Amino acid sequence: MDVEKVIEFILDQQAKTEVQFAKHEAEFAKHEAEFAKIAGMIAQMAAIQLRTTESLEKLNASQALTDQAIRDLAAKQAITETKLQGLIDALSRNRNGHGN
């Protein structure tokens, strides 16, 4: 057994392993950067979802107020129509009763 050839083989394998290790470290760093970018995008999406949810809640509250205002207006309009019809009836009876 030639000790020098064994040592040379071991050193060659170690060099190749170090090159491969360096490549894997570079790939790992690249993937870490990509994951950080994705995490940032997820955080942005979560913030957008939160703002959208808050806006939707405000819109729903505003819609409820609008719906109530329309119901109130419809009730007041019904009262106004009843009073107007009463006035029209009263004026019609006055004319008919006095011969105007």
VOTI-97999 format. One line per 5 residues: their letters; for each residue x negated, y, z of C-alpha. Coordinates in steps of 0.001 Angstrom, whole numbers, m for minus. Layout:
BEGIN
A> X/Y/Z | ...;
REM end
This chain:
BEGIN
MDVEK> 0/0/0 | m1365/3336/m1068 | m823/5755/1821 | m1471/8795/m341 | 1274/7794/m2790;
VIEFI> 3714/7222/85 | 2878/10618/1580 | 3196/12219/m1862 | 6572/10507/m2373 | 7784/11660/1040;
LDQQA> 6642/15239/401 | 8304/15190/m3031 | 11560/13916/m1525 | 11382/16521/1213 | 10887/19274/m1372;
KTEVQ> 13839/18010/m3410 | 15956/17810/m258 | 15048/21380/686 | 16023/22600/m2791 | 19355/20786/m2545;
FAKHE> 19889/22138/959 | 19208/25684/m261 | 21743/25197/m3082 | 24336/23939/m611 | 23684/26868/1712;
AEFAK> 24209/29278/m1193 | 27452/27533/m2157 | 28581/27572/1458 | 27914/31319/1699 | 29865/31834/m1528;
HEAEF> 32821/29866/m145 | 32695/31772/3129 | 32937/35043/1174 | 35886/33683/m808 | 37625/32555/2384;
AKIAG> 37069/35979/3934 | 38605/37587/853 | 41600/35232/1032 | 42007/35944/4753 | 42068/39666/3963;
MIAQM> 44720/39110/1317 | 46805/37060/3739 | 46553/39848/6324 | 47703/42373/3696 | 50618/40139/2742;
AAIQL> 51611/39790/6399 | 51543/43574/6797 | 53684/43994/3672 | 56127/41384/4950 | 56366/43186/8288;
RTTES> 57024/46543/6608 | 59589/44924/4311 | 61370/43318/7250 | 61431/46632/9129 | 62768/48421/6046;
LEKLN> 65443/45786/5586 | 66509/46131/9224 | 66777/49913/8811 | 68729/49451/5590 | 71129/47037/7292;
ASQAL> 71668/49483/10161 | 72255/52310/7694 | 74694/50154/5729 | 76615/49369/8922 | 76918/53106/9664;
TDQAI> 78043/53777/6107 | 80622/51002/6300 | 81995/52429/9561 | 82122/55935/8086 | 84083/54617/5100;
RDLAA> 86534/52805/7392 | 86985/56009/9452 | 87500/58055/6302 | 90068/55581/4972 | 91991/55733/8272;
KQAIT> 91968/59537/8242 | 93061/59547/4602 | 96015/57291/5456 | 97035/59703/8235 | 96684/62662/5848;
ETKLQ> 98810/60919/3232 | 101492/60157/5823 | 101534/63766/7006 | 101558/65082/3435 | 104461/62839/2533;
GLIDA> 106302/64064/5656 | 105697/67662/4618 | 106890/66959/1084 | 110014/65278/2469 | 110680/68187/4847;
LSRNR> 110308/70745/2069 | 112588/68715/m187 | 115285/68530/2512 | 115032/72268/3155 | 115638/73149/m449;
NGHGN> 118451/70708/m839 | 120131/71808/2389 | 120050/75534/1562 | 120827/75318/m2092 | 117531/76824/m3237;
REM end
